[in-house]
Amino acid sequence: MTIPTSLLNDKFVDMEFITELTGLTDKWFYQLIKNGKFPKPIKLGRSSRWLESEVEAWLQQRITDSRG
């Protein structure tokens, strides 16, 4: 199995990282996930993680959208 180079340079982050980064609550993010407006988590056993690059892309899009 070949792993894309970009994945090797990425890292998995948890909800605590995301909430600290944004200042928003985990409940708010889980509602966005439910509504298809935030990336779904990657399940690793009982843990949920996101690729940092996906979180960053989501944030960049929010910035772009808000500045129209």
MODELLER restraints for C-alpha pairs under 7 A, 6 or more apart:
rsr = mdl.restraints
at = mdl.atoms
rsr.add(forms.Gaussian(group=physical.xy_distance, feature=features.Distance(at['CA:10:A'], at['CA:51:A']), mean=6.66, stdev=0.5))
rsr.add(forms.Gaussian(group=physical.xy_distance, feature=features.Distance(at['CA:10:A'], at['CA:52:A']), mean=6.44, stdev=0.5))
rsr.add(forms.Gaussian(group=physical.xy_distance, feature=features.Distance(at['CA:10:A'], at['CA:53:A']), mean=6.55, stdev=0.5))
rsr.add(forms.Gaussian(group=physical.xy_distance, feature=features.Distance(at['CA:11:A'], at['CA:51:A']), mean=5.82, stdev=0.5))
rsr.add(forms.Gaussian(group=physical.xy_distance, feature=features.Distance(at['CA:11:A'], at['CA:52:A']), mean=5.74, stdev=0.5))
rsr.add(forms.Gaussian(group=physical.xy_distance, feature=features.Distance(at['CA:12:A'], at['CA:49:A']), mean=5.70, stdev=0.5))
rsr.add(forms.Gaussian(group=physical.xy_distance, feature=features.Distance(at['CA:12:A'], at['CA:50:A']), mean=5.40, stdev=0.5))
rsr.add(forms.Gaussian(group=physical.xy_distance, feature=features.Distance(at['CA:12:A'], at['CA:51:A']), mean=4.76, stdev=0.5))
rsr.add(forms.Gaussian(group=physical.xy_distance, feature=features.Distance(at['CA:12:A'], at['CA:52:A']), mean=5.97, stdev=0.5))
rsr.add(forms.Gaussian(group=physical.xy_distance, feature=features.Distance(at['CA:13:A'], at['CA:49:A']), mean=5.38, stdev=0.5))
rsr.add(forms.Gaussian(group=physical.xy_distance, feature=features.Distance(at['CA:13:A'], at['CA:50:A']), mean=5.30, stdev=0.5))
rsr.add(forms.Gaussian(group=physical.xy_distance, feature=features.Distance(at['CA:13:A'], at['CA:51:A']), mean=6.19, stdev=0.5))
rsr.add(forms.Gaussian(group=physical.xy_distance, feature=features.Distance(at['CA:13:A'], at['CA:52:A']), mean=5.93, stdev=0.5))
rsr.add(forms.Gaussian(group=physical.xy_distance, feature=features.Distance(at['CA:14:A'], at['CA:48:A']), mean=6.58, stdev=0.5))
rsr.add(forms.Gaussian(group=physical.xy_distance, feature=features.Distance(at['CA:14:A'], at['CA:49:A']), mean=4.84, stdev=0.5))
rsr.add(forms.Gaussian(group=physical.xy_distance, feature=features.Distance(at['CA:14:A'], at['CA:50:A']), mean=6.39, stdev=0.5))
rsr.add(forms.Gaussian(group=physical.xy_distance, feature=features.Distance(at['CA:15:A'], at['CA:26:A']), mean=6.62, stdev=0.5))
rsr.add(forms.Gaussian(group=physical.xy_distance, feature=features.Distance(at['CA:19:A'], at['CA:25:A']), mean=5.79, stdev=0.5))
rsr.add(forms.Gaussian(group=physical.xy_distance, feature=features.Distance(at['CA:19:A'], at['CA:26:A']), mean=6.31, stdev=0.5))
rsr.add(forms.Gaussian(group=physical.xy_distance, feature=features.Distance(at['CA:32:A'], at['CA:38:A']), mean=5.37, stdev=0.5))
rsr.add(forms.Gaussian(group=physical.xy_distance, feature=features.Distance(at['CA:33:A'], at['CA:39:A']), mean=6.28, stdev=0.5))
rsr.add(forms.Gaussian(group=physical.xy_distance, feature=features.Distance(at['CA:33:A'], at['CA:40:A']), mean=5.86, stdev=0.5))
rsr.add(forms.Gaussian(group=physical.xy_distance, feature=features.Distance(at['CA:41:A'], at['CA:48:A']), mean=5.44, stdev=0.5))
rsr.add(forms.Gaussian(group=physical.xy_distance, feature=features.Distance(at['CA:41:A'], at['CA:49:A']), mean=5.42, stdev=0.5))
rsr.add(forms.Gaussian(group=physical.xy_distance, feature=features.Distance(at['CA:41:A'], at['CA:50:A']), mean=5.34, stdev=0.5))
rsr.add(forms.Gaussian(group=physical.xy_distance, feature=features.Distance(at['CA:42:A'], at['CA:48:A']), mean=5.58, stdev=0.5))
rsr.add(forms.Gaussian(group=physical.xy_distance, feature=features.Distance(at['CA:42:A'], at['CA:49:A']), mean=5.15, stdev=0.5))
rsr.add(forms.Gaussian(group=physical.xy_distance, feature=features.Distance(at['CA:42:A'], at['CA:50:A']), mean=5.87, stdev=0.5))
rsr.add(forms.Gaussian(group=physical.xy_distance, feature=features.Distance(at['CA:43:A'], at['CA:49:A']), mean=6.45, stdev=0.5))
